């Protein structure tokens, strides 16, 4: 019989800045959470500014609302998300207003 405490799964933890990114491959005990893998990655030692208490995390691009509770499965990739500098809704709104203004000021042919 295999002891469940000794079973391991392989997962990846990823973090990226505009000019630098890193993916760490880890063997974690089965039953580990998203948060456990993020801590085990030690990416906060390489990337300044990661705050484990406030960092948003996801799996394959999908936000995980409770990373301390979400149990990982074999082969999953944990992603640590940076805080947004600008609200995407506001950026889209400004872009649409700029395009509308440009269209209004175009001279007819």
ROKE-121902 format. One record per residue: residue number from 1; y, z, x of N, C-alpha, C in turn. Coordinates in pm, 1 decimal. Atoms other than C-alpha are relative to their C-alpha. Example, Ala and Ser with C-alpha at 12.3 -4.5 7.8 and 13.67 -1.06 7.14 Angstrom:
2
> i;n_py;n_pz;n_px;ca_py;ca_pz;ca_px;c_py;c_pz;c_px
> 1;-119.0;0.0;89.0;-450.0;780.0;1230.0;120.0;0.0;90.0
> 2;-119.0;-6.0;-82.0;-106.0;714.0;1367.0;109.0;73.0;-77.0
//
This chain:
109
> i;n_py;n_pz;n_px;ca_py;ca_pz;ca_px;c_py;c_pz;c_px
> 1;-118.4;0.0;84.2;0.0;0.0;0.0;125.0;0.0;88.9
> 2;-123.2;11.1;-76.0;350.2;-92.4;126.1;99.5;105.0;-49.9
> 3;-101.7;-98.5;34.2;612.6;181.4;134.5;127.7;-73.9;-36.7
> 4;-119.1;70.4;48.8;909.4;57.1;-72.3;120.9;28.5;88.9
> 5;-115.1;-36.0;-84.1;1154.3;242.0;155.1;6.3;-86.4;125.6
> 6;3.1;81.4;-121.2;1045.5;17.0;444.2;22.9;-147.9;-28.1
> 7;-21.8;141.1;31.6;1085.5;-312.8;258.5;143.9;-38.8;30.3
> 8;-131.9;50.1;-38.9;1376.7;-518.3;386.2;27.7;-132.6;-69.4
> 9;-42.5;130.8;48.7;1574.5;-808.0;245.7;105.9;-53.1;96.5
> 10;-100.9;62.5;-85.6;1789.5;-1054.8;437.7;115.3;-45.8;-87.4
> 11;-121.3;39.1;71.9;2147.4;-1099.0;315.8;106.7;-39.1;101.7
> 12;-114.0;34.7;-84.1;2472.4;-1237.6;453.0;123.6;69.2;-56.3
> 13;-130.2;-53.4;41.5;2819.2;-1083.7;444.4;105.0;-88.1;65.8
> 14;-100.4;93.8;-50.1;3118.6;-1315.9;480.2;140.9;51.0;-26.5
> 15;-143.1;-28.7;14.1;3490.5;-1267.7;536.3;74.5;-112.9;69.0
> 16;-73.9;111.5;-58.9;3750.8;-1532.9;605.0;150.0;19.5;-12.4
> 17;-145.5;13.8;-1.0;4112.8;-1565.0;699.6;27.6;-149.2;8.6
> 18;-33.5;141.6;-7.5;4298.4;-1895.5;712.1;-46.0;-61.7;131.9
> 19;31.7;54.8;-132.1;4224.1;-1934.1;1083.2;-125.6;58.7;63.9
> 20;117.9;-64.4;-58.9;3912.2;-1723.4;1137.8;-93.5;46.4;-110.9
> 21;98.8;-47.4;96.5;3592.4;-1650.8;951.1;-124.8;47.5;72.3
> 22;123.2;-49.6;-59.7;3267.6;-1471.3;1014.6;-101.0;27.0;-109.7
> 23;111.8;-31.4;87.7;2929.5;-1448.7;846.2;-98.6;81.4;82.1
> 24;93.9;-88.9;-67.8;2700.6;-1162.6;943.6;-130.4;-0.1;-78.7
> 25;131.3;-4.5;63.2;2327.3;-1181.6;870.0;-56.9;139.1;23.2
> 26;51.1;-136.2;-8.1;2174.8;-843.3;793.2;-136.9;12.4;-64.0
> 27;121.4;-44.7;66.2;1836.5;-697.5;715.2;32.8;135.8;-60.2
> 28;-36.5;-122.1;71.3;1899.8;-432.5;452.3;-121.9;54.2;-73.6
> 29;109.0;-55.8;80.2;1664.3;-190.0;280.3;7.6;-52.8;-143.0
> 30;4.3;43.6;139.2;1552.1;-318.2;-57.8;63.0;108.7;-85.6
> 31;-69.8;-95.5;84.6;1769.9;-153.8;-321.6;143.0;26.9;45.9
> 32;-136.5;-17.2;-50.5;2090.1;-173.5;-114.0;99.4;-67.8;-93.5
> 33;-104.7;56.3;85.6;2414.4;-242.7;-296.5;87.6;-97.8;78.1
> 34;-98.6;90.4;-59.4;2682.9;-502.7;-232.8;88.0;79.7;96.2
> 35;-86.0;-86.2;-80.8;2900.9;-220.5;-99.9;-72.0;44.4;127.9
> 36;78.1;-42.0;-117.4;2622.8;-98.2;134.2;-1.8;-109.6;106.2
> 37;5.3;112.1;-94.0;2594.4;-443.4;291.8;136.3;-24.8;63.5
> 38;-135.1;19.4;-53.8;2971.3;-476.1;329.4;27.4;101.8;110.4
> 39;-20.3;-105.6;-100.1;2987.1;-143.9;516.1;-85.5;-27.5;123.9
> 40;92.8;25.2;-111.6;2683.5;-234.0;729.3;43.7;-118.3;85.3
> 41;-46.0;117.5;-74.2;2849.6;-562.2;831.8;97.3;36.7;111.6
> 42;-101.4;-47.5;-95.4;3118.1;-368.3;1023.0;111.7;-103.3;22.3
> 43;-105.5;100.8;-13.5;3357.6;-656.6;959.3;138.8;62.0;7.3
> 44;-129.6;-67.1;-10.3;3640.9;-405.3;931.3;38.0;29.9;144.5
> 45;-27.1;-21.0;-142.9;3608.3;-355.2;1308.2;57.1;-126.9;63.3
> 46;-44.0;128.5;-54.5;3677.0;-725.3;1368.9;123.0;-56.1;-70.9
> 47;-112.3;50.7;79.0;3927.9;-797.1;1092.9;85.8;118.3;-44.3
> 48;-92.5;-106.5;35.5;4226.1;-570.0;1064.5;40.0;-12.8;-147.1
> 49;-51.1;2.0;136.2;4328.7;-474.6;715.2;-104.2;7.5;-109.3
> 50;101.0;-15.0;104.9;3994.7;-454.1;533.9;-3.6;147.6;-39.3
> 51;7.8;-136.1;52.5;4001.4;-144.6;314.7;-116.5;3.7;-97.3
> 52;121.8;0.1;81.7;3655.7;-75.4;174.0;23.0;62.2;-137.2
> 53;-24.9;-65.1;128.9;3799.8;141.9;-103.9;66.0;-93.4;-101.3
> 54;-73.5;88.9;91.0;4013.0;-140.3;-246.3;-44.1;-146.7;6.1
> 55;39.5;140.7;-17.8;3848.0;-462.0;-124.5;-81.1;-50.0;-119.3
> 56;77.8;66.9;104.5;3725.2;-698.1;-395.2;-118.2;-67.5;67.7
> 57;121.6;59.7;-56.5;3370.7;-825.2;-336.8;-68.6;-84.7;-104.7
> 58;72.9;86.4;89.9;3154.7;-1095.1;-482.7;-126.8;-50.4;64.2
> 59;122.3;63.5;-48.7;2831.5;-1285.3;-447.4;9.9;-147.9;-34.0
> 60;-7.7;145.9;17.6;2842.7;-1662.1;-395.4;117.5;-40.1;-89.5
> 61;-120.3;40.6;70.8;3199.3;-1686.4;-530.3;22.6;64.9;-135.1
> 62;-16.7;-66.5;128.8;3151.5;-1465.0;-834.7;30.2;147.5;24.1
> 63;-43.3;-137.7;-18.6;3338.5;-1134.4;-844.6;-103.6;97.9;-54.1
> 64;88.6;-107.9;42.3;3121.5;-822.7;-863.6;90.3;118.8;-34.4
> 65;-92.3;-106.0;40.9;3313.4;-562.7;-1067.5;-33.1;138.0;57.8
> 66;41.0;-131.5;-50.6;3112.1;-264.7;-939.8;-92.9;-17.0;120.9
> 67;82.7;28.5;-117.5;2994.2;-338.7;-582.9;-90.0;115.5;44.4
> 68;83.7;-114.7;-37.4;2855.7;13.4;-536.7;-124.7;9.6;-87.2
> 69;112.5;-6.2;93.4;2621.7;-39.5;-832.2;-87.3;-125.7;2.0
> 70;73.0;128.0;3.9;2516.9;-404.8;-794.2;-100.6;-6.7;114.1
> 71;107.6;5.2;-99.5;2179.3;-417.5;-614.4;-19.2;-143.7;46.8
> 72;16.0;132.4;-60.4;2132.5;-708.8;-376.3;-141.5;-52.2;-11.6
> 73;129.0;67.9;-1.8;1851.7;-960.9;-386.5;-10.7;-82.0;127.7
> 74;28.1;78.9;-120.6;1692.7;-1152.0;-98.8;83.7;-127.0;2.1
> 75;-71.4;125.5;-22.1;1915.1;-1429.0;38.8;140.2;-7.7;-56.1
> 76;-135.3;6.7;56.8;2237.5;-1338.5;-138.2;106.3;11.3;109.3
> 77;-111.8;-8.0;-93.0;2573.7;-1376.7;34.4;111.8;81.8;-64.7
> 78;-110.0;-85.2;43.6;2825.7;-1096.7;-12.1;128.1;-56.5;59.2
> 79;-129.1;48.2;-47.4;3184.9;-1212.9;12.4;103.3;109.5;-21.3
> 80;-107.5;-97.4;7.9;3473.7;-981.4;86.4;128.2;-80.5;-17.5
> 81;-117.6;79.2;32.3;3792.5;-1114.2;-69.8;127.6;67.1;49.9
> 82;-130.9;-48.8;-43.2;4141.7;-1081.0;74.9;88.0;20.1;-122.7
> 83;-94.8;-14.4;112.2;4421.4;-956.3;-149.6;82.4;-128.0;-14.9
> 84;-82.0;118.2;24.2;4620.9;-1235.9;-311.6;143.7;26.5;42.3
> 85;-139.3;-10.9;-42.1;4962.7;-1294.9;-159.2;90.8;-40.0;-116.5
> 86;-77.7;47.5;114.9;5089.9;-1483.6;-465.9;-91.4;-9.2;-120.9
> 87;75.6;11.0;124.2;4978.1;-1479.0;-827.3;-26.6;-147.8;-28.6
> 88;32.2;142.4;22.9;4792.4;-1808.8;-886.7;61.9;-56.7;-127.7
> 89;-60.9;48.1;124.1;4928.1;-1832.0;-1242.4;147.0;-35.6;22.3
> 90;-141.3;27.1;-28.6;5286.1;-1810.5;-1117.3;16.1;-124.5;86.7
> 91;-6.0;117.6;-87.1;5219.4;-2069.8;-846.2;-19.5;-127.6;-82.4
> 92;24.3;116.8;85.8;5076.1;-2313.8;-1105.0;119.8;-26.4;-92.0
> 93;-114.7;14.4;89.7;5368.0;-2246.4;-1340.1;118.0;-64.2;73.8
> 94;-110.2;57.7;-78.8;5624.0;-2320.7;-1065.8;-27.5;-145.6;34.9
> 95;36.1;137.1;-34.6;5436.7;-2635.3;-962.5;19.2;-91.5;-121.4
> 96;-15.0;80.1;121.8;5431.0;-2759.9;-1324.2;148.0;-21.5;-33.1
> 97;-143.5;13.9;26.2;5803.6;-2690.1;-1366.5;64.5;-98.4;97.2
> 98;-53.2;91.6;-101.7;5880.8;-2874.0;-1042.0;-38.9;-145.2;-32.9
> 99;46.0;135.0;34.6;5672.3;-3175.0;-1151.8;74.4;-52.7;-122.9
> 100;-72.6;39.7;121.4;5841.7;-3179.2;-1492.9;143.7;-40.2;34.6
> 101;-136.6;29.9;-42.2;6185.8;-3170.4;-1331.8;5.6;-131.4;77.5
> 102;4.4;124.8;-78.3;6091.4;-3448.3;-1089.4;-17.5;-120.2;-91.4
> 103;24.7;109.6;94.2;5967.4;-3662.0;-1378.1;126.4;-31.1;-81.1
> 104;-123.1;17.9;76.7;6291.6;-3605.2;-1571.7;108.5;-68.0;81.8
> 105;-106.5;55.6;-84.7;6508.9;-3706.8;-1275.3;-35.3;-137.8;56.8
> 106;37.0;132.9;-46.3;6314.7;-4023.3;-1198.1;84.6;-103.9;-71.8
> 107;-78.1;106.0;63.8;6521.3;-4332.9;-1261.4;-94.6;-102.9;-59.9
> 108;86.8;101.4;62.2;6368.1;-4585.7;-1502.9;9.3;-132.2;75.6
> 109;4.3;129.5;-70.0;6261.8;-4918.7;-1355.1;61.0;-109.8;-79.7
//
